[in-house]
Amino acid sequence: MDTNDIETLIAESLNLHADAAINQGDTDTPDGIEELFRIQTFAEAGLLTTDSGLVLHLDDGSTFQVTIVRSR
């Protein structure tokens, strides 16, 4: 697995949990997951970087960037 695979895995997992919390009323999801409005990879968001990572957009308009770096 490389950083792009991890990036995709995390993004898809977060999207599945957010969808379950919002659309299906699933109560077995992490607290706060329903506040995620959109999840994008750095490439999808158009960030000028070669790093892998995610941009998390929240309902309140705030955004967070999470960089994924392989340590070994």
mmCIF file of the N, C-alpha and C atoms, coordinates in Angstrom:
data_MODEL
# 
_entry.id   MODEL 
# 
loop_
_atom_site.group_PDB 
_atom_site.id 
_atom_site.type_symbol 
_atom_site.label_atom_id 
_atom_site.label_alt_id 
_atom_site.label_comp_id 
_atom_site.label_asym_id 
_atom_site.label_entity_id 
_atom_site.label_seq_id 
_atom_site.pdbx_PDB_ins_code 
_atom_site.Cartn_x 
_atom_site.Cartn_y 
_atom_site.Cartn_z 
_atom_site.occupancy 
_atom_site.B_iso_or_equiv 
_atom_site.pdbx_formal_charge 
_atom_site.auth_seq_id 
_atom_site.auth_comp_id 
_atom_site.auth_asym_id 
_atom_site.auth_atom_id 
_atom_site.pdbx_PDB_model_num 
ATOM 1   N N  . MET A 1 1  ? 0.840   -1.183 0.000  1.00 0.00 ? 1  MET A N  1 
ATOM 2   C CA . MET A 1 1  ? 0.000   0.000  0.000  1.00 0.00 ? 1  MET A CA 1 
ATOM 3   C C  . MET A 1 1  ? 0.883   1.243  0.000  1.00 0.00 ? 1  MET A C  1 
ATOM 4   N N  . ASP A 1 2  ? 0.456   2.254  -0.745 1.00 0.00 ? 2  ASP A N  1 
ATOM 5   C CA . ASP A 1 2  ? 1.183   3.516  -0.731 1.00 0.00 ? 2  ASP A CA 1 
ATOM 6   C C  . ASP A 1 2  ? 0.280   4.621  -0.176 1.00 0.00 ? 2  ASP A C  1 
ATOM 7   N N  . THR A 1 3  ? 0.796   5.846  -0.138 1.00 0.00 ? 3  THR A N  1 
ATOM 8   C CA . THR A 1 3  ? 0.036   6.947  0.465  1.00 0.00 ? 3  THR A CA 1 
ATOM 9   C C  . THR A 1 3  ? -1.256  7.237  -0.291 1.00 0.00 ? 3  THR A C  1 
ATOM 10  N N  . ASN A 1 4  ? -1.253  7.036  -1.596 1.00 0.00 ? 4  ASN A N  1 
ATOM 11  C CA . ASN A 1 4  ? -2.483  7.256  -2.362 1.00 0.00 ? 4  ASN A CA 1 
ATOM 12  C C  . ASN A 1 4  ? -3.552  6.228  -2.007 1.00 0.00 ? 4  ASN A C  1 
ATOM 13  N N  . ASP A 1 5  ? -3.133  4.987  -1.780 1.00 0.00 ? 5  ASP A N  1 
ATOM 14  C CA . ASP A 1 5  ? -4.084  3.950  -1.362 1.00 0.00 ? 5  ASP A CA 1 
ATOM 15  C C  . ASP A 1 5  ? -4.681  4.278  0.003  1.00 0.00 ? 5  ASP A C  1 
ATOM 16  N N  . ILE A 1 6  ? -3.838  4.729  0.926  1.00 0.00 ? 6  ILE A N  1 
ATOM 17  C CA . ILE A 1 6  ? -4.309  5.097  2.269  1.00 0.00 ? 6  ILE A CA 1 
ATOM 18  C C  . ILE A 1 6  ? -5.257  6.291  2.180  1.00 0.00 ? 6  ILE A C  1 
ATOM 19  N N  . GLU A 1 7  ? -4.899  7.265  1.351  1.00 0.00 ? 7  GLU A N  1 
ATOM 20  C CA . GLU A 1 7  ? -5.738  8.444  1.132  1.00 0.00 ? 7  GLU A CA 1 
ATOM 21  C C  . GLU A 1 7  ? -7.137  8.028  0.667  1.00 0.00 ? 7  GLU A C  1 
ATOM 22  N N  . THR A 1 8  ? -7.193  7.146  -0.312 1.00 0.00 ? 8  THR A N  1 
ATOM 23  C CA . THR A 1 8  ? -8.472  6.662  -0.839 1.00 0.00 ? 8  THR A CA 1 
ATOM 24  C C  . THR A 1 8  ? -9.243  5.881  0.212  1.00 0.00 ? 8  THR A C  1 
ATOM 25  N N  . LEU A 1 9  ? -8.561  5.016  0.936  1.00 0.00 ? 9  LEU A N  1 
ATOM 26  C CA . LEU A 1 9  ? -9.198  4.216  1.979  1.00 0.00 ? 9  LEU A CA 1 
ATOM 27  C C  . LEU A 1 9  ? -9.837  5.091  3.054  1.00 0.00 ? 9  LEU A C  1 
ATOM 28  N N  . ILE A 1 10 ? -9.112  6.094  3.516  1.00 0.00 ? 10 ILE A N  1 
ATOM 29  C CA . ILE A 1 10 ? -9.641  6.984  4.554  1.00 0.00 ? 10 ILE A CA 1 
ATOM 30  C C  . ILE A 1 10 ? -10.815 7.799  4.017  1.00 0.00 ? 10 ILE A C  1 
ATOM 31  N N  . ALA A 1 11 ? -10.676 8.352  2.816  1.00 0.00 ? 11 ALA A N  1 
ATOM 32  C CA . ALA A 1 11 ? -11.753 9.160  2.231  1.00 0.00 ? 11 ALA A CA 1 
ATOM 33  C C  . ALA A 1 11 ? -13.023 8.340  2.049  1.00 0.00 ? 11 ALA A C  1 
ATOM 34  N N  . GLU A 1 12 ? -12.882 7.131  1.520  1.00 0.00 ? 12 GLU A N  1 
ATOM 35  C CA . GLU A 1 12 ? -14.061 6.285  1.312  1.00 0.00 ? 12 GLU A CA 1 
ATOM 36  C C  . GLU A 1 12 ? -14.698 5.882  2.639  1.00 0.00 ? 12 GLU A C  1 
ATOM 37  N N  . SER A 1 13 ? -13.882 5.590  3.635  1.00 0.00 ? 13 SER A N  1 
ATOM 38  C CA . SER A 1 13 ? -14.412 5.227  4.955  1.00 0.00 ? 13 SER A CA 1 
ATOM 39  C C  . SER A 1 13 ? -15.174 6.386  5.583  1.00 0.00 ? 13 SER A C  1 
ATOM 40  N N  . LEU A 1 14 ? -14.592 7.580  5.524  1.00 0.00 ? 14 LEU A N  1 
ATOM 41  C CA . LEU A 1 14 ? -15.275 8.750  6.079  1.00 0.00 ? 14 LEU A CA 1 
ATOM 42  C C  . LEU A 1 14 ? -16.576 9.030  5.339  1.00 0.00 ? 14 LEU A C  1 
ATOM 43  N N  . ASN A 1 15 ? -16.548 8.916  4.021  1.00 0.00 ? 15 ASN A N  1 
ATOM 44  C CA . ASN A 1 15 ? -17.767 9.138  3.242  1.00 0.00 ? 15 ASN A CA 1 
ATOM 45  C C  . ASN A 1 15 ? -18.853 8.124  3.586  1.00 0.00 ? 15 ASN A C  1 
ATOM 46  N N  . LEU A 1 16 ? -18.484 6.868  3.767  1.00 0.00 ? 16 LEU A N  1 
ATOM 47  C CA . LEU A 1 16 ? -19.466 5.842  4.141  1.00 0.00 ? 16 LEU A CA 1 
ATOM 48  C C  . LEU A 1 16 ? -20.080 6.125  5.509  1.00 0.00 ? 16 LEU A C  1 
ATOM 49  N N  . HIS A 1 17 ? -19.240 6.498  6.471  1.00 0.00 ? 17 HIS A N  1 
ATOM 50  C CA . HIS A 1 17 ? -19.748 6.807  7.813  1.00 0.00 ? 17 HIS A CA 1 
ATOM 51  C C  . HIS A 1 17 ? -20.643 8.048  7.797  1.00 0.00 ? 17 HIS A C  1 
ATOM 52  N N  . ALA A 1 18 ? -20.219 9.073  7.062  1.00 0.00 ? 18 ALA A N  1 
ATOM 53  C CA . ALA A 1 18 ? -21.020 10.295 6.984  1.00 0.00 ? 18 ALA A CA 1 
ATOM 54  C C  . ALA A 1 18 ? -22.362 10.015 6.331  1.00 0.00 ? 18 ALA A C  1 
ATOM 55  N N  . ASP A 1 19 ? -22.356 9.240  5.263  1.00 0.00 ? 19 ASP A N  1 
ATOM 56  C CA . ASP A 1 19 ? -23.598 8.884  4.579  1.00 0.00 ? 19 ASP A CA 1 
ATOM 57  C C  . ASP A 1 19 ? -24.521 8.094  5.502  1.00 0.00 ? 19 ASP A C  1 
ATOM 58  N N  . ALA A 1 20 ? -23.964 7.158  6.236  1.00 0.00 ? 20 ALA A N  1 
ATOM 59  C CA . ALA A 1 20 ? -24.769 6.349  7.158  1.00 0.00 ? 20 ALA A CA 1 
ATOM 60  C C  . ALA A 1 20 ? -25.377 7.211  8.256  1.00 0.00 ? 20 ALA A C  1 
ATOM 61  N N  . ALA A 1 21 ? -24.618 8.167  8.764  1.00 0.00 ? 21 ALA A N  1 
ATOM 62  C CA . ALA A 1 21 ? -25.111 9.023  9.845  1.00 0.00 ? 21 ALA A CA 1 
ATOM 63  C C  . ALA A 1 21 ? -26.183 9.987  9.357  1.00 0.00 ? 21 ALA A C  1 
ATOM 64  N N  . ILE A 1 22 ? -25.986 10.536 8.175  1.00 0.00 ? 22 ILE A N  1 
ATOM 65  C CA . ILE A 1 22 ? -26.890 11.571 7.674  1.00 0.00 ? 22 ILE A CA 1 
ATOM 66  C C  . ILE A 1 22 ? -28.128 10.976 7.006  1.00 0.00 ? 22 ILE A C  1 
ATOM 67  N N  . ASN A 1 23 ? -27.929 10.073 6.073  1.00 0.00 ? 23 ASN A N  1 
ATOM 68  C CA . ASN A 1 23 ? -29.035 9.581  5.251  1.00 0.00 ? 23 ASN A CA 1 
ATOM 69  C C  . ASN A 1 23 ? -29.758 8.371  5.813  1.00 0.00 ? 23 ASN A C  1 
ATOM 70  N N  . GLN A 1 24 ? -29.068 7.584  6.603  1.00 0.00 ? 24 GLN A N  1 
ATOM 71  C CA . GLN A 1 24 ? -29.678 6.357  7.092  1.00 0.00 ? 24 GLN A CA 1 
ATOM 72  C C  . GLN A 1 24 ? -29.975 6.405  8.584  1.00 0.00 ? 24 GLN A C  1 
ATOM 73  N N  . GLY A 1 25 ? -29.593 7.492  9.249  1.00 0.00 ? 25 GLY A N  1 
ATOM 74  C CA . GLY A 1 25 ? -29.854 7.619  10.677 1.00 0.00 ? 25 GLY A CA 1 
ATOM 75  C C  . GLY A 1 25 ? -29.103 6.613  11.523 1.00 0.00 ? 25 GLY A C  1 
ATOM 76  N N  . ASP A 1 26 ? -27.993 6.109  11.008 1.00 0.00 ? 26 ASP A N  1 
ATOM 77  C CA . ASP A 1 26 ? -27.199 5.108  11.728 1.00 0.00 ? 26 ASP A CA 1 
ATOM 78  C C  . ASP A 1 26 ? -26.604 5.734  12.985 1.00 0.00 ? 26 ASP A C  1 
ATOM 79  N N  . THR A 1 27 ? -26.836 5.116  14.121 1.00 0.00 ? 27 THR A N  1 
ATOM 80  C CA . THR A 1 27 ? -26.313 5.640  15.385 1.00 0.00 ? 27 THR A CA 1 
ATOM 81  C C  . THR A 1 27 ? -24.963 5.031  15.746 1.00 0.00 ? 27 THR A C  1 
ATOM 82  N N  . ASP A 1 28 ? -24.497 4.065  14.968 1.00 0.00 ? 28 ASP A N  1 
ATOM 83  C CA . ASP A 1 28 ? -23.222 3.405  15.244 1.00 0.00 ? 28 ASP A CA 1 
ATOM 84  C C  . ASP A 1 28 ? -22.108 4.033  14.409 1.00 0.00 ? 28 ASP A C  1 
ATOM 85  N N  . THR A 1 29 ? -22.016 5.367  14.449 1.00 0.00 ? 29 THR A N  1 
ATOM 86  C CA . THR A 1 29 ? -20.992 6.096  13.717 1.00 0.00 ? 29 THR A CA 1 
ATOM 87  C C  . THR A 1 29 ? -20.260 7.018  14.687 1.00 0.00 ? 29 THR A C  1 
ATOM 88  N N  . PRO A 1 30 ? -19.046 7.429  14.348 1.00 0.00 ? 30 PRO A N  1 
ATOM 89  C CA . PRO A 1 30 ? -18.294 8.317  15.240 1.00 0.00 ? 30 PRO A CA 1 
ATOM 90  C C  . PRO A 1 30 ? -19.024 9.641  15.472 1.00 0.00 ? 30 PRO A C  1 
ATOM 91  N N  . ASP A 1 31 ? -18.942 10.160 16.694 1.00 0.00 ? 31 ASP A N  1 
ATOM 92  C CA . ASP A 1 31 ? -19.548 11.454 17.013 1.00 0.00 ? 31 ASP A CA 1 
ATOM 93  C C  . ASP A 1 31 ? -18.958 12.545 16.125 1.00 0.00 ? 31 ASP A C  1 
ATOM 94  N N  . GLY A 1 32 ? -19.795 13.414 15.626 1.00 0.00 ? 32 GLY A N  1 
ATOM 95  C CA . GLY A 1 32 ? -19.366 14.538 14.809 1.00 0.00 ? 32 GLY A CA 1 
ATOM 96  C C  . GLY A 1 32 ? -19.260 14.243 13.329 1.00 0.00 ? 32 GLY A C  1 
ATOM 97  N N  . ILE A 1 33 ? -19.383 12.996 12.935 1.00 0.00 ? 33 ILE A N  1 
ATOM 98  C CA . ILE A 1 33 ? -19.228 12.633 11.518 1.00 0.00 ? 33 ILE A CA 1 
ATOM 99  C C  . ILE A 1 33 ? -20.292 13.313 10.650 1.00 0.00 ? 33 ILE A C  1 
ATOM 100 N N  . GLU A 1 34 ? -21.448 13.592 11.233 1.00 0.00 ? 34 GLU A N  1 
ATOM 101 C CA . GLU A 1 34 ? -22.524 14.223 10.463 1.00 0.00 ? 34 GLU A CA 1 
ATOM 102 C C  . GLU A 1 34 ? -22.204 15.675 10.113 1.00 0.00 ? 34 GLU A C  1 
ATOM 103 N N  . GLU A 1 35 ? -21.176 16.254 10.750 1.00 0.00 ? 35 GLU A N  1 
ATOM 104 C CA . GLU A 1 35 ? -20.772 17.625 10.453 1.00 0.00 ? 35 GLU A CA 1 
ATOM 105 C C  . GLU A 1 35 ? -19.918 17.721 9.193  1.00 0.00 ? 35 GLU A C  1 
ATOM 106 N N  . LEU A 1 36 ? -19.425 16.586 8.699  1.00 0.00 ? 36 LEU A N  1 
ATOM 107 C CA . LEU A 1 36 ? -18.633 16.590 7.470  1.00 0.00 ? 36 LEU A CA 1 
ATOM 108 C C  . LEU A 1 36 ? -19.543 16.864 6.282  1.00 0.00 ? 36 LEU A C  1 
ATOM 109 N N  . PHE A 1 37 ? -19.214 17.918 5.557  1.00 0.00 ? 37 PHE A N  1 
ATOM 110 C CA . PHE A 1 37 ? -20.005 18.308 4.398  1.00 0.00 ? 37 PHE A CA 1 
ATOM 111 C C  . PHE A 1 37 ? -19.451 17.670 3.127  1.00 0.00 ? 37 PHE A C  1 
ATOM 112 N N  . ARG A 1 38 ? -18.107 17.675 3.021  1.00 0.00 ? 38 ARG A N  1 
ATOM 113 C CA . ARG A 1 38 ? -17.462 17.125 1.828  1.00 0.00 ? 38 ARG A CA 1 
ATOM 114 C C  . ARG A 1 38 ? -16.042 16.712 2.186  1.00 0.00 ? 38 ARG A C  1 
ATOM 115 N N  . ILE A 1 39 ? -15.584 15.655 1.552  1.00 0.00 ? 39 ILE A N  1 
ATOM 116 C CA . ILE A 1 39 ? -14.227 15.157 1.741  1.00 0.00 ? 39 ILE A CA 1 
ATOM 117 C C  . ILE A 1 39 ? -13.594 15.058 0.365  1.00 0.00 ? 39 ILE A C  1 
ATOM 118 N N  . GLN A 1 40 ? -12.437 15.701 0.199  1.00 0.00 ? 40 GLN A N  1 
ATOM 119 C CA . GLN A 1 40 ? -11.741 15.672 -1.080 1.00 0.00 ? 40 GLN A CA 1 
ATOM 120 C C  . GLN A 1 40 ? -10.284 15.272 -0.869 1.00 0.00 ? 40 GLN A C  1 
ATOM 121 N N  . THR A 1 41 ? -9.711  14.624 -1.865 1.00 0.00 ? 41 THR A N  1 
ATOM 122 C CA . THR A 1 41 ? -8.269  14.424 -1.844 1.00 0.00 ? 41 THR A CA 1 
ATOM 123 C C  . THR A 1 41 ? -7.614  15.759 -2.191 1.00 0.00 ? 41 THR A C  1 
ATOM 124 N N  . PHE A 1 42 ? -6.328  15.881 -1.887 1.00 0.00 ? 42 PHE A N  1 
ATOM 125 C CA . PHE A 1 42 ? -5.618  17.105 -2.254 1.00 0.00 ? 42 PHE A CA 1 
ATOM 126 C C  . PHE A 1 42 ? -5.728  17.355 -3.756 1.00 0.00 ? 42 PHE A C  1 
ATOM 127 N N  . ALA A 1 43 ? -5.613  16.299 -4.551 1.00 0.00 ? 43 ALA A N  1 
ATOM 128 C CA . ALA A 1 43 ? -5.700  16.445 -6.012 1.00 0.00 ? 43 ALA A CA 1 
ATOM 129 C C  . ALA A 1 43 ? -7.082  16.943 -6.429 1.00 0.00 ? 43 ALA A C  1 
ATOM 130 N N  . GLU A 1 44 ? -8.133  16.365 -5.851 1.00 0.00 ? 44 GLU A N  1 
ATOM 131 C CA . GLU A 1 44 ? -9.502  16.785 -6.180 1.00 0.00 ? 44 GLU A CA 1 
ATOM 132 C C  . GLU A 1 44 ? -9.744  18.240 -5.800 1.00 0.00 ? 44 GLU A C  1 
ATOM 133 N N  . ALA A 1 45 ? -9.124  18.683 -4.705 1.00 0.00 ? 45 ALA A N  1 
ATOM 134 C CA . ALA A 1 45 ? -9.297  20.055 -4.229 1.00 0.00 ? 45 ALA A CA 1 
ATOM 135 C C  . ALA A 1 45 ? -8.419  21.043 -4.994 1.00 0.00 ? 45 ALA A C  1 
ATOM 136 N N  . GLY A 1 46 ? -7.523  20.521 -5.843 1.00 0.00 ? 46 GLY A N  1 
ATOM 137 C CA . GLY A 1 46 ? -6.668  21.390 -6.648 1.00 0.00 ? 46 GLY A CA 1 
ATOM 138 C C  . GLY A 1 46 ? -5.497  21.990 -5.899 1.00 0.00 ? 46 GLY A C  1 
ATOM 139 N N  . LEU A 1 47 ? -5.098  21.381 -4.791 1.00 0.00 ? 47 LEU A N  1 
ATOM 140 C CA . LEU A 1 47 ? -3.950  21.889 -4.050 1.00 0.00 ? 47 LEU A CA 1 
ATOM 141 C C  . LEU A 1 47 ? -2.669  21.628 -4.832 1.00 0.00 ? 47 LEU A C  1 
ATOM 142 N N  . LEU A 1 48 ? -1.793  22.599 -4.835 1.00 0.00 ? 48 LEU A N  1 
ATOM 143 C CA . LEU A 1 48 ? -0.537  22.478 -5.570 1.00 0.00 ? 48 LEU A CA 1 
ATOM 144 C C  . LEU A 1 48 ? 0.511   21.828 -4.682 1.00 0.00 ? 48 LEU A C  1 
ATOM 145 N N  . THR A 1 49 ? 0.422   20.524 -4.547 1.00 0.00 ? 49 THR A N  1 
ATOM 146 C CA . THR A 1 49 ? 1.355   19.761 -3.736 1.00 0.00 ? 49 THR A CA 1 
ATOM 147 C C  . THR A 1 49 ? 1.472   18.354 -4.303 1.00 0.00 ? 49 THR A C  1 
ATOM 148 N N  . THR A 1 50 ? 2.584   17.721 -4.033 1.00 0.00 ? 50 THR A N  1 
ATOM 149 C CA . THR A 1 50 ? 2.747   16.323 -4.429 1.00 0.00 ? 50 THR A CA 1 
ATOM 150 C C  . THR A 1 50 ? 2.422   15.393 -3.271 1.00 0.00 ? 50 THR A C  1 
ATOM 151 N N  . ASP A 1 51 ? 2.100   15.962 -2.101 1.00 0.00 ? 51 ASP A N  1 
ATOM 152 C CA . ASP A 1 51 ? 1.732   15.159 -0.936 1.00 0.00 ? 51 ASP A CA 1 
ATOM 153 C C  . ASP A 1 51 ? 0.365   14.516 -1.140 1.00 0.00 ? 51 ASP A C  1 
ATOM 154 N N  . SER A 1 52 ? 0.157   13.410 -0.463 1.00 0.00 ? 52 SER A N  1 
ATOM 155 C CA . SER A 1 52 ? -1.176  12.807 -0.401 1.00 0.00 ? 52 SER A CA 1 
ATOM 156 C C  . SER A 1 52 ? -1.871  13.360 0.827  1.00 0.00 ? 52 SER A C  1 
ATOM 157 N N  . GLY A 1 53 ? -3.174  13.509 0.734  1.00 0.00 ? 53 GLY A N  1 
ATOM 158 C CA . GLY A 1 53 ? -3.909  14.002 1.886  1.00 0.00 ? 53 GLY A CA 1 
ATOM 159 C C  . GLY A 1 53 ? -5.350  14.300 1.551  1.00 0.00 ? 53 GLY A C  1 
ATOM 160 N N  . LEU A 1 54 ? -6.048  14.766 2.573  1.00 0.00 ? 54 LEU A N  1 
ATOM 161 C CA . LEU A 1 54 ? -7.477  15.028 2.452  1.00 0.00 ? 54 LEU A CA 1 
ATOM 162 C C  . LEU A 1 54 ? -7.809  16.436 2.915  1.00 0.00 ? 54 LEU A C  1 
ATOM 163 N N  . VAL A 1 55 ? -8.824  17.004 2.300  1.00 0.00 ? 55 VAL A N  1 
ATOM 164 C CA . VAL A 1 55 ? -9.406  18.266 2.749  1.00 0.00 ? 55 VAL A CA 1 
ATOM 165 C C  . VAL A 1 55 ? -10.795 17.929 3.268  1.00 0.00 ? 55 VAL A C  1 
ATOM 166 N N  . LEU A 1 56 ? -11.026 18.238 4.530  1.00 0.00 ? 56 LEU A N  1 
ATOM 167 C CA . LEU A 1 56 ? -12.319 17.980 5.162  1.00 0.00 ? 56 LEU A CA 1 
ATOM 168 C C  . LEU A 1 56 ? -13.073 19.294 5.260  1.00 0.00 ? 56 LEU A C  1 
ATOM 169 N N  . HIS A 1 57 ? -14.237 19.367 4.645  1.00 0.00 ? 57 HIS A N  1 
ATOM 170 C CA . HIS A 1 57 ? -15.091 20.552 4.677  1.00 0.00 ? 57 HIS A CA 1 
ATOM 171 C C  . HIS A 1 57 ? -16.221 20.271 5.664  1.00 0.00 ? 57 HIS A C  1 
ATOM 172 N N  . LEU A 1 58 ? -16.396 21.161 6.633  1.00 0.00 ? 58 LEU A N  1 
ATOM 173 C CA . LEU A 1 58 ? -17.438 20.982 7.633  1.00 0.00 ? 58 LEU A CA 1 
ATOM 174 C C  . LEU A 1 58 ? -18.626 21.886 7.345  1.00 0.00 ? 58 LEU A C  1 
ATOM 175 N N  . ASP A 1 59 ? -19.764 21.526 7.930  1.00 0.00 ? 59 ASP A N  1 
ATOM 176 C CA . ASP A 1 59 ? -21.003 22.283 7.730  1.00 0.00 ? 59 ASP A CA 1 
ATOM 177 C C  . ASP A 1 59 ? -20.874 23.752 8.106  1.00 0.00 ? 59 ASP A C  1 
ATOM 178 N N  . ASP A 1 60 ? -20.029 24.067 9.095  1.00 0.00 ? 60 ASP A N  1 
ATOM 179 C CA . ASP A 1 60 ? -19.915 25.451 9.557  1.00 0.00 ? 60 ASP A CA 1 
ATOM 180 C C  . ASP A 1 60 ? -18.997 26.297 8.679  1.00 0.00 ? 60 ASP A C  1 
ATOM 181 N N  . GLY A 1 61 ? -18.501 25.712 7.574  1.00 0.00 ? 61 GLY A N  1 
ATOM 182 C CA . GLY A 1 61 ? -17.648 26.440 6.647  1.00 0.00 ? 61 GLY A CA 1 
ATOM 183 C C  . GLY A 1 61 ? -16.158 26.271 6.900  1.00 0.00 ? 61 GLY A C  1 
ATOM 184 N N  . SER A 1 62 ? -15.789 25.665 7.996  1.00 0.00 ? 62 SER A N  1 
ATOM 185 C CA . SER A 1 62 ? -14.372 25.462 8.278  1.00 0.00 ? 62 SER A CA 1 
ATOM 186 C C  . SER A 1 62 ? -13.830 24.297 7.457  1.00 0.00 ? 62 SER A C  1 
ATOM 187 N N  . THR A 1 63 ? -12.531 24.325 7.218  1.00 0.00 ? 63 THR A N  1 
ATOM 188 C CA . THR A 1 63 ? -11.876 23.241 6.488  1.00 0.00 ? 63 THR A CA 1 
ATOM 189 C C  . THR A 1 63 ? -10.630 22.802 7.247  1.00 0.00 ? 63 THR A C  1 
ATOM 190 N N  . PHE A 1 64 ? -10.311 21.538 7.089  1.00 0.00 ? 64 PHE A N  1 
ATOM 191 C CA . PHE A 1 64 ? -9.109  20.969 7.680  1.00 0.00 ? 64 PHE A CA 1 
ATOM 192 C C  . PHE A 1 64 ? -8.366  20.215 6.592  1.00 0.00 ? 64 PHE A C  1 
ATOM 193 N N  . GLN A 1 65 ? -7.044  20.305 6.628  1.00 0.00 ? 65 GLN A N  1 
ATOM 194 C CA . GLN A 1 65 ? -6.217  19.534 5.712  1.00 0.00 ? 65 GLN A CA 1 
ATOM 195 C C  . GLN A 1 65 ? -5.445  18.496 6.515  1.00 0.00 ? 65 GLN A C  1 
ATOM 196 N N  . VAL A 1 66 ? -5.495  17.262 6.048  1.00 0.00 ? 66 VAL A N  1 
ATOM 197 C CA . VAL A 1 66 ? -4.797  16.161 6.700  1.00 0.00 ? 66 VAL A CA 1 
ATOM 198 C C  . VAL A 1 66 ? -3.795  15.598 5.696  1.00 0.00 ? 66 VAL A C  1 
ATOM 199 N N  . THR A 1 67 ? -2.516  15.717 6.004  1.00 0.00 ? 67 THR A N  1 
ATOM 200 C CA . THR A 1 67 ? -1.470  15.204 5.129  1.00 0.00 ? 67 THR A CA 1 
ATOM 201 C C  . THR A 1 67 ? -1.114  13.780 5.536  1.00 0.00 ? 67 THR A C  1 
ATOM 202 N N  . ILE A 1 68 ? -0.913  12.930 4.542  1.00 0.00 ? 68 ILE A N  1 
ATOM 203 C CA . ILE A 1 68 ? -0.563  11.530 4.790  1.00 0.00 ? 68 ILE A CA 1 
ATOM 204 C C  . ILE A 1 68 ? 0.880   11.316 4.337  1.00 0.00 ? 68 ILE A C  1 
ATOM 205 N N  . VAL A 1 69 ? 1.723   10.916 5.292  1.00 0.00 ? 69 VAL A N  1 
ATOM 206 C CA . VAL A 1 69 ? 3.140   10.708 5.022  1.00 0.00 ? 69 VAL A CA 1 
ATOM 207 C C  . VAL A 1 69 ? 3.524   9.310  5.470  1.00 0.00 ? 69 VAL A C  1 
ATOM 208 N N  . ARG A 1 70 ? 4.182   8.583  4.612  1.00 0.00 ? 70 ARG A N  1 
ATOM 209 C CA . ARG A 1 70 ? 4.659   7.247  4.979  1.00 0.00 ? 70 ARG A CA 1 
ATOM 210 C C  . ARG A 1 70 ? 5.917   7.402  5.827  1.00 0.00 ? 70 ARG A C  1 
ATOM 211 N N  . SER A 1 71 ? 5.932   6.754  6.989  1.00 0.00 ? 71 SER A N  1 
ATOM 212 C CA . SER A 1 71 ? 7.076   6.895  7.882  1.00 0.00 ? 71 SER A CA 1 
ATOM 213 C C  . SER A 1 71 ? 8.112   5.789  7.711  1.00 0.00 ? 71 SER A C  1 
ATOM 214 N N  . ARG A 1 72 ? 7.747   4.679  7.132  1.00 0.00 ? 72 ARG A N  1 
ATOM 215 C CA . ARG A 1 72 ? 8.715   3.600  6.858  1.00 0.00 ? 72 ARG A CA 1 
ATOM 216 C C  . ARG A 1 72 ? 8.423   2.971  5.528  1.00 0.00 ? 72 ARG A C  1 
# 
